[in-house]
């Protein structure tokens, strides 16, 4: 049904392949537009956007450490520092198995 398609990156002008697998993934997610950027430029753009993200001060609900998070904390909702968040994810993944 899907076939690999060559596209041109709007940022760097390089040609890249929009694979049949990627097209199928886009269709499953309801995405209708083809990618405008090659994988390298998409990655660089995401990285750049993260760098300029506003961070908010918070206190970790688990260990009490001062931390910063990329969302405005809501009173009464748990907020975790990076270490506690990682541990919490690992615990959740283990119980799901």
C-alpha positions, 0 to 999 in steps of 0.5 A: 500500500505505502511506498518509500518516497523521496522528500526534500528538507525545507531547512537544509535542502537534503533529500531524505526518504519518507519510508513506507513504515513511517507513512503507515505510522503517520496514518495510524496516528491520524497525521495527514502532512508529510514531514518537511524536515529530514530526521537530522533537522527534526532532531536538531529542532526538538533539541533547540526547542527544549533548550528554550523551554521555560522551567518552573521551580518545584519541590520533589514530592518524594525526596523533598529536593529542589528541582525544576520542571517544564510545566507549572506545578499544580498545588496538591499534584505530585512533582518528582525530581529527575532521579525520583521520576526515573525510579518511579518509571522503572517501578511502574514498568516492572509492575506492568510486566 
